[in-house]
Amino acid sequence: MSRAVLVQATPRTPAGLLTAAGWDALRSAGTVRVHVPAGGTEPDPGWWQALADAGVDVVRETSLADVPGTWFDPAGDDALAGALARAAVAAGVELEVVLGAYDLPGARLLDLVAVMDRLRSPGGCPWDAQQTHESLLRYLVEEAYEVVEAVETGDRDHLVEELGDLLLQVVFHARVGAEHAEAPFTVDDVAAGIVAKLVRRHPHVFAGASAPTAEHVDARWEELKAQEKQRDSALDGVPPALPALARADKLVDRATRAGLPAPQPAALGGEGVGEHLLAVVVAARQHGVEPEGALREALRRYEAEVRAAERAG
């Protein structure tokens, strides 16, 4: 039986960077075939030089009619692999696929950065080009809440989608930040900052410190955070823009961690409503309940009951 070999890289593989198995397959062939259909996009020119430096000749093929031989796909195109496999079956040719490169976890983030750059650059999308940090805030908040909804409803497919939308907001803000005239920053600066913070805040993982329980980790995190931030109050850093119930929960958490007293229940009525709600937050925390989530769940039940009553009526 005739034989064909397909060596696949990935679109994120720098030209010339292949596994030993990939290079062995290409060098042993001497001549490799690269599928470039009429009107198709040429691979990175660096690949031609890398192959030439390795003593490998390249033949451009516009069709897959003649299957046997060694093929090289720098882009890791699954559609091409499928088409070549079907052509091989039809021609009675044995096809071996050699993975010449592997994507590391997170490699598709590079695709997102590249797409965002294209959208924001001249010739891209007019709407994307007009956005600022300020104009994007409403979408950042909306996407965060949609992630919360996906988690609370248990819809896994929805969660993947909404996490992607939220991730887009981070990359979008980083791309806008790169254009700032006086204090630019890039998505790499954003990633480097959070990596450094995670390493600093996890000395039990990266520096040999001891933290046998989650409670130890949490306490140490707060200690390190306090040392880094040098804040004047335990309440510093709680965003004023948080929804009131969530902000109450956060403020009570910060205060009680600092050994300060929690508010006590007040008589309900008139001006005491706010104090009563704050006391409910305290009670919720005492029972291990996240008040914002509990209220959302109660609202979902209430909404379902109202809609059922409407249908029945």
N, C-alpha and C positions, 0 to 999 in steps of 0.2 A: 504494500500500500504506500502511495506517495505520502509525503509528510510536509507539514508547514509548522512554523514556529512564530508565535506572536509575542514580542517583547513589549510590555507596557510600562510606561512611566506614568507620571501624573502631571496635570497642568501647573502644579506648584513645585515641580522638580526643576532646580536650576540646570541649565544646559551642561551636560557632561557628568552629572551626578547620578550614577546608577549603582545597583548592587553588583557584587562580584558575579552572581549568576547571570544578571542582565548583560554585563560586558562580555562574559564568556560566550554567551549565545550569539552576540553580535560579531565578536572577533572570529569565532569559529566559522561563521557563515561567509565572511569575507565581503559579500555583497548583501545589502539589506534593502528591502522594499518599503517605501513610505507612501501611504495612500494620501494623495492630494487631489481630490476630485476637481473637475473643471469649475473654476469660480470659487473654489474653497480657499480657506486661509492657510497660508504657509506656516509651518512650525517655526519656533524661535530660531533665527539664523545661527545662533550659537551652537545648536545641535549639529549643523552640517560641519562646522569646524571641529567640534569634539569628535565626531565620527571619523573625519579625515585624519585627525591627529592619532586616532587609534588604528589607522590602517584599514578602515572599513569604507567600502564604496557604497554610494546611495543611488537607488533608482526610484524616481518618482512614478507612482502608478495612479492613473485616473480612474481605474475600475478594479474590481475584484474578480474578474473573469478567470484569471490564471492564478490559482491559489498556492501551489507548492512553493516553498522557499521560506526565507526568514523575513518577517515583517517587523517594523518598529513603529510604535505609536507613542510619540512624545506626550500627547495630550491625555492618555488614559481614557479614551473615548469608549464607553461601554457599548454604544450603538455600533461603532466600528467592529468591536470584538464580536458582537452578535451577528452582524452581517457576514463577517469572515467565517464564523462558525457555520452559518447556514450554507455559505458557498462551499465550505469544505465538505459538509455532509453530502451536498448535492453532487460533488465531484468525486466522492469516495476518498477523500484526503484526510489523513489523521492530523489533528491540530493540537499542538501543545502551547499553553499560555505560560509565559515566564514573567513574573512580577519583577520588573526592573527597578521599581522604586515604591516606597511605602509612604503614605501620608501619616504624619504624627497626629495624635489627638489634638484637635483644635485647628487643623490645617485649613478647614473650610472657612475659618474666620478671615483668612487672607483673601478669600473670594469676596466676602462681605466688604472688607476694606477697599478692595479694588472696584467693586460695583459702586460703593458710595463715592469714591473719588471720581469715577466717570460721571455720575449724576451731578456732582457739584462743580465739575470743571466746565470750561467753555465748550459749547456744543452739546452739553448734557441737558438736564431738565430745568426749565425756567423756574418752576415752583421750588425745587430743591435749592437752586442758587439764591433765592430770595430769603431763605430762612436764616434766623439768628438764634442765639441761645434763648432769648426772651420769647420769640414766637414759637419755639419748640416746646416750651414748658408745659402747655396744656396737653400735648400728646404724650409727654413723659409721664405725667400724672395719670392720664387715662390708661396708658398701657400697663402701668404698675397695678392699677385696680383690676384690669382685665386678667392679669396674671393671678391675682388673689382669687378672683372668681373661678378661674380654671382649676386652681388647687382645691378650693372648697367644694366644687361640684364633682371633683374626681374625674374630669374629662381629660384623658391623657393626650389625645390628639390636639385638643384645644390648648392645652398647656404648652405643648411644643410650639404651636403657632404663636401664642402670646409671648412666650419667652423670646422668640425670634423678633417679634415687634419691639419688645423692650430692649433687646440687644441692639437693634437698629438705632434706637434713640441714643445709646451710648456712643456708637460709632459715628452717628450724625453729629453729635455735639463735639466729638474729637476732631472731626473734619472741619467743622466751623472754627474750632479753636486753633487749628493749624494756620488759619488765614489772618489771625490777629496781628496787627502791625507791630505792637510793642511787646506783647507777652504771649507769643504763640506756644502751643503745645500740640502734640500728636497723640494718636491712639497708643503708640509705644510708650509715651510718657505716662499715660493713664495706666497702662498695664504694668509698667515698671513700678509705679507708685504703690499699687495694691499688692504686688508681689513682695516689695520690700516691707510693707506693713504686715502682711501675713507672716513673713519670716520673723520679724521683730516680736510679734504678738504670740508666737508659738515657740518659745524657747525650749519647751519640753519635747518638741519634735526636731528642731534644728540646732539646738545648742546644749543638749544634754541635761536640761533642767528637769525637775521632777514635778509631775502633775498627774497623780494616779486616778483622779476622778474628774468627771465633767464639772463638778462644783469647783474643784481646784483650778481648772482651766478658766472658768468664768471669772473667778476672783482675781486670778493673775492678769487676765485680759484687762480688767478694770483698773488694776494697779498700774500696768504699763501705759494704758491710755491716759490716766491722770498725770503720769510723769511726762508723757509726750506733749499733752495739750496745755499743761500749766494753767488750768482754768481757776478762776476765782471762786466759783460756786459749783456745787454738785449739779445744779440745774443748767449750767452753761452747755450749749450745744444741742438742746432740745429745740427742733425747728418750730418757730411760731406758726408756720403754715400747715402744720399737721392738723387733721380734723380734731375738733375739740375733745372728743372722747378718747381718741388715740393719744393725744397730747397729755390729757389727764393721767392716763395709764403710765405714760413715760415719766411724767413729773413725779408721780407717787413712787414709781420704781427707783428713780434717782434719789429721792429724798430718803426712802426707807433704807436703801443701800448705805447712805451716809449716816444712818442712825438717827435721823430726824423723825419727829412724830408725823403720823398720817392724819388727815382730817377725820373728824368724827361726824356721825350722822346728825343732820339738823332737821327740825320740824318742816314737813312739806307744806308749802303754801307761800304764795307771793314771792318775796325775794329769797326764800330758802330753797327754791327749786334747784339752783345751781349747786348749792352745797349738798343737797340730797343726791344729785347725780354724781358728784364727786365721791360721796360716801359709798354709792353703789359700785364705783370703780374700785374703791378700797376693798369692799366686800368680795368683789369678783376676784381680785388678786389673792385674797386670803384663801379662796377656794380653788386657786389654780386655773382660773378662767380668764381668757383674753377678752376683755369687754367689747372691743370693736367687732371682733369676729362673732361673739355671742349675739350682739345686737343685729349683725347682718343675718345670722341664721334665724333669729326671731322674726326679722322682717321678711325673710323668704317664706317662712311658715305663714305669716300673716297675709302676705301677698297671695299665696296659694289658696288660703281660705277665702279671701275676698273674691278671687277669680272664680272659685268653685261656686260661691254664693251667687255671683253674677250669672254664671251659666245656668244654675238651678232656677233663678228667677226669670 
